[in-house]
Amino acid sequence: MDAVIAKINSFFPRRLHDRLLMVGGMVRDILLGIDCQDVDLVAAVPPSELTSLGFRLVESKSTPNIYFLFHKELGKIEVTQLDSLENLPSDLQRRDFTINAIAMTLDGNILDPLVGRGDLAKRILRTCSADSLRNDPVRIFRALRFECEGWRLDPEASAQVLSGDWSDPLQGVPVERFSQEMLKALTKEEPTRFFRRMLEFQVGESYLPEIFRMPEVPAGPLQYHPEGDLFAHAMQALERMSLQSPDVIARFCALFHDLGKLATPETEYPKHHGHEEAGAAAAAAFCKRLRLPVSLQRALQATCRFHGNGNNWEELRESTKIKVAQGAIKGGIEGILPMVVRADSGGVMAGWQETVRIASMNAAQLGLDPALFSDPSFPPESCQQILMQRRVELLRETLKSILPTSPLPKGEG
């Protein structure tokens, strides 16, 4: 705390110090004894003072305007400008939860008009006012994200969410704000709680209708999926992935690896033939609707397409294994796919790293003459066949040496 305050003091002119206060998540983290990722301040100073220091105004339709600056040592600095410090209690009451409505002066004095420190000690999420959630309904998803870290909504706030119809209030909220909370929740200790509570509260269907459809869809034949429905299976996969990796892409892919099963006609239940390709086809529109990064879209498409191959890894021909590895590399999931398979079915993709290595080799690394492939008279199809044949030979030799007790490899065809 002392180091952070010292840096803030050194950045802002001394004449402004008594009109600056730390607020929000920054104070919460300081009181919890954890590192502050961002600096959140209120400032009773003219906007010209902030702009002269390099801050720029960021206007928003759904949240209060802020002044923003990135500092090389402090990171992101966000400032809410006040006309006077007398307006501080009103500013704090407009915030989401009491744990985020504690202020601290630059000399370390605490201002806590909403008694947030008591809720901090109990890890309770209590709203700052009766209108907190209605004023910004995305705060519901923020609360669910906090619950993934062990916080709990207080009974009054829970009752308010349960008793309300949030469809209309959420209509005007950009999907990006929901997606941001979802992705943050996926990085936390108990990410499944975010989605379980969405169903419990019946909130967010306009953003993520897939989650609300999953309980109605069988995960597959019961001998393979005793957990029952697709939602239970998705939560199981996410829980298992969370034990393997903190990576948000890995967890996202585990959660939605069976996206294609939502496209299965009910007449085909409980089987889902072709769900891998159906999921790969649906992934692009799904991710674009949620305004997710292209890296997540590519990863999910590849995961949907290839996780079935991973579940049947030991039965695949060497050429198919190489094609799966090449597809995984293209989708950026070469490090993720084996974990998804383990989370999905408990399967192990023996020899995966060696397969990826061989699938990545060029002609020279495979021991082939590169000049052959630069000959314009040589058909590209023939080049690919030669490369695949050499990769298959090398993979076969490699797997024999590292998996001496494995079944003999299947032939080509």
Steps between C-alpha positions, in 0.01 A plus 500: 500500500774744595685441173186556291405816690854632464486455122161673482633787710801537276291502182241758604606855594501558876230766472253229393574242770228604745242485220585146388370178653550137417174308455340185366683175440831663575408568864333160527819327388717712730285406799509133397879515474518408133669679211302776330479445126362845418480841665146631558468858627248775552627854454333825599705694248411679175514281187775728367730383780450139391545562130818699569643186663425294190160356595241461226126500548328166432127548453256214546128452451466226761756597769625830646756692295858465615836658432754238395879481492747213473802547725810283450529427872144525627327344200150617416383807690128580490371820655141599572482877508293664776396862530571484873601245763163569658362288216709198606221327701269525198770362271562204732128426526475484121753216491415131485584330830606635837836323479574722199368818665780561747725803450850566629692825513856516376621502859318173574180612676191289429161649407230234520151651517331178380684279751661292228784376719259278690384341175862470391581293807201272437555486123143619447377687191248757621371760258567867569134591450167343413551616141859384451414201280227677305731793429749265336377139465841376387583525868312173538761325286776683685359353819496152349861549396586598858317191622747290301762632746308408815286812545124464547208727419311595814141369534343835414694536175436136408127547556506812285660311211264204535187711517576720201462465126834621364432453130408862426767662723770289332388578144687827488822361651775416249581131479870583544436588864344160564778319315763686699348376826465146363864481391617637835285241678664223297837588654379469860516213749143379447397608148203265476315708761458785250295281264315306770384826655392633160258208482398532863423871460368457144704797386709548185313280253510778240880488512560128536189300398718192450547462876124509553439235233761257627293352787239389245752309286641157594880495508492161328410138572494445876764226490745767382346802673355400838502869596188533283440828321733720297519774763615252766761369254622851413538585870684173560739573213560855624568378854750244372669754277525746790710243685736476204544859383419860595503600131177670394512358146542144630208542740280667239564216255428236763173671587372520143673203335159337440337811354396296197276271707252786526438459127407130526133429408305363796411192295868396516535532881689383695762463225664796331644380171705769328494740793871575458457661159172660607683664790785619279246652261311674784807629686569801276152652530490413871825682576420794275166547672680520834764735351778265606860518375587317179741280697207359699298444184781309327568295812136406549454405135801269516395355836150421378636341183775286652400403855317193370820385330681557828251283686569219252871570471624141531273389216623757249734434210830684511396718207186607686701576812727725297201680344352553846831643621522731199145622561576556867811702412298712259237562768758576767389209722796265475557550872130495586346207310642221723370684807154537344495127425599424858231736628241361258546124528805440717688388190874524442649592163817293526779629278327833436809719542695283257212514252491879520875519453492281189192675360693829525807381309588637159644297213863549603427404860326188374814404306351577159664699221342853506588541130237242413226724642620812319468332159197670333435189291446288813126491593419648845287196579800276450708723727244468775482124458878466529509723807220306666658166419829609656324641807308174543821296480674723751205502739471123482867460586480756778191350664653151489801628691311695767191277529642147484192344662247677279307305233661471161418802283221462247586505134426779260179510302 
